[in-house]
Amino acid sequence: MSTPRRFIAWHPVLTDHQAYTYQALAKQAAAPLTAYVLRMEEEARRAQGWCDTQVTSIERRLIPASGALRHCYQQLLAHRNDVHFFGSTFESPILMLCLLIAACLGIEFYLISEPYSPKSFGYFGDQQQLKAKLKTRLRPMLYWLYAHILLSKVAGVFAISQLALTQYRQAGIPGTKLFPFGYFIPQTQLPPAPQVSDALHVVFIGALIQRKGLDVLIDAVRQLQHDGHKITLDIFGPGDASAFAMERPRINYRGLIPFGQAQEQLADYDLMVLPSHYDGWGVVVNEALCAGIPVVCSDQVGASILASKFNVGKTFVSGDSQALAQVLIEIQGDKTILNAMRRATVAAAAAIQPEVAAAYMLEVIAAPTPDKAGVPSPWYPLAS
């Protein structure tokens, strides 16, 4: 593929998760990128303290509510010779129809996709459980249907997590069109000097909802404290803290972190734990590694691949507080483990920068179709 005249991205909303990578992509390719979005901000995320994307170099164009499909068709037709990316497409019927139009027009397009949740947890909250269960049943069928419709048309899928790779394979997308991917944000905080302490200072950052598995982490920490282990837990995030049994002074809810300041806050801790029952990726893992802080994740966190790839953390079986407690005991009892993981975060942080992701995307796009899947992912084992 020669350098395209421009890149076109299609998203329900453009967040920093994707915007920084797009910015780097446009700069490295010396080709402009325009993002068509259904809304400028996500209402649910704004309620959780999120702000509009900090990236100003990417032009965003709002898809009009009236005549949306006609407008999208006109833009797809006008840019039929450019390279298109579709992100979070299955959130919107309009974008799903845009995918079909792109296929019919013979456009070169890629999906950038998290896995669908195989569990019936609400994504932004704990309400509407019946709706969540219905979606859990319907998603595999929807992916299978679209995979078979787009099989010969889609140039490839930048699959966010091992689970996404598995789901798209099961849906019928061949491995030659699957490219292991993730979310990427820039490093803003230099790693702090290691602190010498007998205690293990643990932090959780995330919404206080069932999906995030905070109760599992609290149970594990409470048991270790009861057994005499020196461990503290600080909790940050939006939601109802009273729904969780926190015991001061060693388990504390600290409120919200101002948007964009997570890395600075994380630098005060020894370890970040993300115990989610399901997380398509989990960008707070990126934040921790960029701040020089090792991580412990459940095996249902997409970004847990980084812990094993770069030796910067450990995983445990989702929902198993005893398994999590054993991991914490191991780390708390031997600080050489923690220090080794902390040193390894330097290489990990360098590898998860948006510029690295953009270079990988460009290499995949530029490769001949049979060779695209042979481009090594910087974040996954070679066997993926």
TAFEN-V491718 format. One record per residue. N is the residue number from 1. RES is the residue in one letter. PSI is psi in whole degrees, 0 to 359 (* if undefined). OMEGA is omega as a letter, one per 30 degrees, with the letter a starting at -180 (* if undefined). Layout:
N/RES/PSI/OMEGA  N/RES/PSI/OMEGA
This chain:
1/M/127/l  2/S/164/a  3/T/126/a  4/P/159/l  5/R/324/l  6/R/168/l  7/F/146/l  8/I/127/l  9/A/144/a  10/W/120/a  11/H/151/l  12/P/317/l  13/V/146/a  14/L/117/l  15/T/172/l  16/D/334/l  17/H/319/a  18/Q/329/a  19/A/320/l  20/Y/323/l  21/T/318/l  22/Y/320/l  23/Q/315/l  24/A/323/l  25/L/312/a  26/A/320/a  27/K/315/a  28/Q/324/a  29/A/351/a  30/A/42/l  31/A/132/a  32/P/153/l  33/L/129/l  34/T/133/l  35/A/124/l  36/Y/125/a  37/V/153/l  38/L/335/l  39/R/152/a  40/M/330/l  41/E/154/l  42/E/118/a  43/E/314/a  44/A/320/l  45/R/324/l  46/R/324/l  47/A/338/l  48/Q/8/l  49/G/2/l  50/W/153/l  51/C/170/l  52/D/155/a  53/T/142/l  54/Q/354/a  55/V/119/a  56/T/351/a  57/S/346/l  58/I/122/l  59/E/124/l  60/R/132/l  61/R/127/a  62/L/126/l  63/I/124/a  64/P/144/l  65/A/324/l  66/S/126/a  67/G/32/a  68/A/314/a  69/L/319/l  70/R/317/l  71/H/314/a  72/C/318/l  73/Y/316/a  74/Q/320/a  75/Q/321/l  76/L/319/l  77/L/318/a  78/A/333/a  79/H/33/a  80/R/342/l  81/N/4/l  82/D/172/l  83/V/130/a  84/H/146/l  85/F/134/l  86/F/118/l  87/G/140/l  88/S/38/a  89/T/324/a  90/F/2/l  91/E/342/a  92/S/126/l  93/P/326/l  94/I/313/a  95/L/329/l  96/M/320/l  97/L/324/l  98/C/322/l  99/L/315/a  100/L/321/l  101/I/315/l  102/A/320/l  103/A/317/a  104/C/328/a  105/L/356/l  106/G/27/a  107/I/145/l  108/E/113/a  109/F/152/l  110/Y/145/l  111/L/142/l  112/I/109/a  113/S/130/l  114/E/167/l  115/P/159/l  116/Y/152/a  117/S/126/l  118/P/2/a  119/K/155/a  120/S/50/l  121/F/144/l  122/G/142/a  123/Y/318/a  124/F/348/a  125/G/181/a  126/D/11/l  127/Q/173/l  128/Q/50/a  129/Q/323/l  130/L/317/l  131/K/320/l  132/A/320/l  133/K/321/l  134/L/317/l  135/K/323/l  136/T/322/a  137/R/326/a  138/L/331/a  139/R/314/a  140/P/321/l  141/M/320/l  142/L/315/l  143/Y/319/l  144/W/316/a  145/L/311/a  146/Y/325/l  147/A/319/a  148/H/330/l  149/I/320/a  150/L/358/a  151/L/312/a  152/S/354/a  153/K/321/a  154/V/135/l  155/A/333/l  156/G/171/a  157/V/119/l  158/F/97/a  159/A/123/a  160/I/93/l  161/S/159/l  162/Q/323/a  163/L/319/l  164/A/319/l  165/L/315/a  166/T/315/a  167/Q/320/a  168/Y/326/l  169/R/314/a  170/Q/331/l  171/A/346/l  172/G/358/l  173/I/126/a  174/P/154/a  175/G/335/l  176/T/347/a  177/K/14/a  178/L/126/a  179/F/112/a  180/P/131/a  181/F/188/l  182/G/198/l  183/Y/151/a  184/F/132/l  185/I/156/a  186/P/154/l  187/Q/127/l  188/T/352/a  189/Q/123/l  190/L/140/a  191/P/137/a  192/P/166/l  193/A/139/a  194/P/139/l  195/Q/139/l  196/V/117/a  197/S/146/l  198/D/333/a  199/A/154/l  200/L/117/a  201/H/110/a  202/V/145/l  203/V/144/l  204/F/133/l  205/I/122/l  206/G/170/l  207/A/143/a  208/L/72/a  209/I/164/a  210/Q/321/a  211/R/330/a  212/K/350/l  213/G/24/a  214/L/325/l  215/D/326/l  216/V/316/l  217/L/316/l  218/I/318/l  219/D/316/a  220/A/315/a  221/V/319/l  222/R/319/l  223/Q/318/l  224/L/320/l  225/Q/320/l  226/H/326/a  227/D/4/l  228/G/7/l  229/H/143/a  230/K/96/a  231/I/138/l  232/T/156/l  233/L/123/l  234/D/139/a  235/I/129/l  236/F/141/l  237/G/163/l  238/P/149/l  239/G/186/a  240/D/99/a  241/A/335/a  242/S/347/l  243/A/353/a  244/F/143/a  245/A/91/l  246/M/138/a  247/E/105/l  248/R/152/g  249/P/1/a  250/R/351/l  251/I/111/a  252/N/139/l  253/Y/124/a  254/R/3/l  255/G/206/a  256/L/150/l  257/I/128/l  258/P/141/a  259/F/132/l  260/G/1/a  261/Q/17/a  262/A/318/a  263/Q/319/l  264/E/318/a  265/Q/321/a  266/L/333/a  267/A/347/a  268/D/0/a  269/Y/167/l  270/D/329/a  271/L/138/l  272/M/132/a  273/V/129/l  274/L/98/a  275/P/29/a  276/S/144/l  277/H/334/l  278/Y/132/l  279/D/116/a  280/G/319/l  281/W/285/a  282/G/75/a  283/V/339/l  284/V/337/l  285/V/315/l  286/N/315/a  287/E/316/a  288/A/313/a  289/L/323/l  290/C/333/l  291/A/2/l  292/G/21/a  293/I/124/l  294/P/165/a  295/V/151/l  296/V/127/a  297/C/153/l  298/S/163/l  299/D/0/l  300/Q/10/l  301/V/121/a  302/G/319/a  303/A/357/l  304/S/341/l  305/I/330/a  306/L/326/a  307/A/316/a  308/S/323/a  309/K/317/a  310/F/5/l  311/N/44/a  312/V/11/a  313/G/190/a  314/K/163/l  315/T/162/l  316/F/166/a  317/V/125/a  318/S/135/l  319/G/355/a  320/D/95/a  321/S/329/l  322/Q/320/l  323/A/319/l  324/L/318/l  325/A/320/l  326/Q/321/l  327/V/316/a  328/L/322/l  329/I/315/a  330/E/316/a  331/I/319/a  332/Q/329/a  333/G/345/a  334/D/94/a  335/K/346/l  336/T/330/l  337/I/312/a  338/L/317/a  339/N/322/l  340/A/317/l  341/M/321/l  342/R/317/l  343/R/325/a  344/A/342/l  345/T/338/a  346/V/311/l  347/A/322/l  348/A/314/a  349/A/320/l  350/A/326/a  351/A/340/a  352/I/24/l  353/Q/150/a  354/P/328/l  355/E/325/l  356/V/318/l  357/A/318/l  358/A/318/l  359/A/321/l  360/Y/315/l  361/M/314/a  362/L/321/l  363/E/320/l  364/V/312/a  365/I/320/a  366/A/338/a  367/A/148/l  368/P/150/a  369/T/316/a  370/P/341/a  371/D/356/a  372/K/314/a  373/A/346/l  374/G/352/l  375/V/119/a  376/P/133/l  377/S/134/l  378/P/351/a  379/W/356/a  380/Y/155/l  381/P/151/a  382/L/331/a  383/A/345/a  384/S/*/*
